[in-house]
Amino acid sequence: MSDRNTLGLNIRNATSADELSIAVLGMQVFLDTYATEGIRDALAREVLEAFSPEKISSLIARPDTALLVAQARGHLLGFAQIAVRTDHPMIGDPDAAELQRLYVQERFTGHGIGWQLLERAQVQAASRGASRLWATVWTGNHRAMSFYPRQGYWHAGSPVYRLQDEVHENALFCKAL
Ligand SMILES: CC(C)(COP(=O)(O)OP(=O)(O)OC[C@H]1O[C@@H](n2cnc3c(N)ncnc32)[C@H](O)[C@@H]1OP(=O)(O)O)[C@@H](O)C(=O)NCCC(=O)NCCS
């Protein structure tokens, strides 16, 4: 794991200057992760809506949302998005926070960026009063399905996720902070 040190990684809060790069990185990671059979309209619509620079800009400005970026040598390699006071029916805790996105660019996965972003996300959430952090993962995302349990998360339920008109099975992972 020497790469972890040679990357010269800096994890920091996102600023408005990051919105364009976060939007494009988000599109790239989303498509790498979910467009496993090619592109279809539901995916195309979702990615263009969810990762427009305007959407990312409004997320950065939201007081209930934290965006962390992992940067090295002037490039963004990943980001984490947390929303505080976001309960889920399978959690039942108004002080819970949701890890809405944890995205690492594919060619930089496996270098410890994911767990470092996750650790910082947990610290951010706790400092904003969160009692626990939860995340949902598409059950077809085998890497993420095994990543969260290794970071101390337990499987708290199996909600469904709606992507445009499609319904997909998810797993909900949760950890006390
Ligand atoms: C899932 C994802 C976030 C994982 O991040 P990653 O950077 O690839 O992976 P890691 O941080 O685990 O890095 C790999 C190594 O870091 C090390 N590591 C992990 N946790 C560690 C810890 N707590 N302490 C020290 N080292 C650790 C391990 O050696 C690990 O390898 P192993 O888990 O195979 O043993 C990333 O693959 C990704 O962005 N995927 C696409 C998008 C996605 O699926 N997001 C999640 C769904 S919301």
The ligand as an SDF file (V2000), in Angstrom:
LIG
                    3D

 48 50  0  0  0  0  0  0  0  0999 V2000
  -16.3830    1.4620   -2.9910 C   0  0  0  0  0  0  0  0  0  0  0  0
  -15.2230    2.4730   -3.0060 C   0  0  0  0  0  0  0  0  0  0  0  0
  -15.6860    3.7930   -2.3950 C   0  0  0  0  0  0  0  0  0  0  0  0
  -14.0810    1.8890   -2.1620 C   0  0  0  0  0  0  0  0  0  0  0  0
  -12.9920    2.7860   -2.1530 O   0  0  0  0  0  0  0  0  0  0  0  0
  -11.5100    2.3380   -2.5710 P   0  0  0  0  0  0  0  0  0  0  0  0
  -10.6810    3.5510   -2.5170 O   0  0  0  0  0  0  0  0  0  0  0  0
  -11.5650    1.5920   -3.8370 O   0  0  0  0  0  0  0  0  0  0  0  0
  -11.0530    1.2340   -1.5570 O   0  0  0  0  0  0  0  0  0  0  0  0
  -10.2900    1.1980   -0.1200 P   0  0  0  0  0  0  0  0  0  0  0  0
  -10.3270    2.4960    0.5770 O   0  0  0  0  0  0  0  0  0  0  0  0
  -10.8310    0.0290    0.6020 O   0  0  0  0  0  0  0  0  0  0  0  0
   -8.8380    0.9000   -0.4750 O   0  0  0  0  0  0  0  0  0  0  0  0
   -8.3460   -0.4120   -0.4990 C   0  0  0  0  0  0  0  0  0  0  0  0
   -7.4850   -0.7400    0.6950 C   0  0  0  0  0  0  0  0  0  0  0  0
   -7.3760    0.2270    1.7210 O   0  0  0  0  0  0  0  0  0  0  0  0
   -7.0510   -0.4720    2.9400 C   0  0  0  0  0  0  0  0  0  0  0  0
   -7.9740   -0.1200    4.0220 N   0  0  0  0  0  0  0  0  0  0  0  0
   -9.3120   -0.1810    3.9840 C   0  0  0  0  0  0  0  0  0  0  0  0
   -9.8120    0.2180    5.1560 N   0  0  0  0  0  0  0  0  0  0  0  0
   -8.7550    0.5160    5.9530 C   0  0  0  0  0  0  0  0  0  0  0  0
   -8.6600    0.9890    7.2780 C   0  0  0  0  0  0  0  0  0  0  0  0
   -9.7490    1.2310    8.0260 N   0  0  0  0  0  0  0  0  0  0  0  0
   -7.4320    1.2210    7.7670 N   0  0  0  0  0  0  0  0  0  0  0  0
   -6.3270    0.9970    7.0050 C   0  0  0  0  0  0  0  0  0  0  0  0
   -6.3970    0.5390    5.7370 N   0  0  0  0  0  0  0  0  0  0  0  0
   -7.5860    0.3210    5.2170 C   0  0  0  0  0  0  0  0  0  0  0  0
   -7.1420   -1.9030    2.6670 C   0  0  0  0  0  0  0  0  0  0  0  0
   -5.9050   -2.4520    2.3830 O   0  0  0  0  0  0  0  0  0  0  0  0
   -8.0340   -1.9190    1.4610 C   0  0  0  0  0  0  0  0  0  0  0  0
   -7.9450   -3.0600    0.7440 O   0  0  0  0  0  0  0  0  0  0  0  0
   -8.9540   -4.2590    1.1000 P   0  0  0  0  0  0  0  0  0  0  0  0
  -10.2180   -3.6210    1.6080 O   0  0  0  0  0  0  0  0  0  0  0  0
   -9.1250   -4.9210   -0.1970 O   0  0  0  0  0  0  0  0  0  0  0  0
   -8.2740   -5.0480    2.1320 O   0  0  0  0  0  0  0  0  0  0  0  0
  -14.6830    2.6870   -4.4410 C   0  0  0  0  0  0  0  0  0  0  0  0
  -14.3170    1.4570   -4.9820 O   0  0  0  0  0  0  0  0  0  0  0  0
  -15.6430    3.4180   -5.3690 C   0  0  0  0  0  0  0  0  0  0  0  0
  -15.7190    4.6400   -5.3850 O   0  0  0  0  0  0  0  0  0  0  0  0
  -16.3880    2.6720   -6.1900 N   0  0  0  0  0  0  0  0  0  0  0  0
  -17.2830    3.2570   -7.1760 C   0  0  0  0  0  0  0  0  0  0  0  0
  -18.4290    4.0310   -6.5560 C   0  0  0  0  0  0  0  0  0  0  0  0
  -19.1100    3.2480   -5.4790 C   0  0  0  0  0  0  0  0  0  0  0  0
  -19.4350    2.0820   -5.6630 O   0  0  0  0  0  0  0  0  0  0  0  0
  -19.3500    3.8890   -4.3310 N   0  0  0  0  0  0  0  0  0  0  0  0
  -19.9660    3.2440   -3.1960 C   0  0  0  0  0  0  0  0  0  0  0  0
  -21.4290    3.1480   -3.3440 C   0  0  0  0  0  0  0  0  0  0  0  0
  -22.1770    4.5680   -2.6320 S   0  0  0  0  0  0  0  0  0  0  0  0
  1  2  1  0
  2  3  1  0
  2  4  1  0
  2 36  1  0
  4  5  1  0
  5  6  1  0
  6  7  2  0
  6  8  1  0
  6  9  1  0
  9 10  1  0
 10 11  2  0
 10 12  1  0
 10 13  1  0
 13 14  1  0
 14 15  1  0
 15 16  1  0
 15 30  1  0
 16 17  1  0
 17 18  1  0
 17 28  1  0
 18 19  1  0
 18 27  1  0
 19 20  2  0
 20 21  1  0
 21 22  1  0
 21 27  2  0
 22 23  1  0
 22 24  2  0
 24 25  1  0
 25 26  2  0
 26 27  1  0
 28 29  1  0
 28 30  1  0
 30 31  1  0
 31 32  1  0
 32 33  2  0
 32 34  1  0
 32 35  1  0
 36 37  1  0
 36 38  1  0
 38 39  2  0
 38 40  1  0
 40 41  1  0
 41 42  1  0
 42 43  1  0
 43 44  2  0
 43 45  1  0
 45 46  1  0
 46 47  1  0
 47 48  1  0
M  END
$$$$
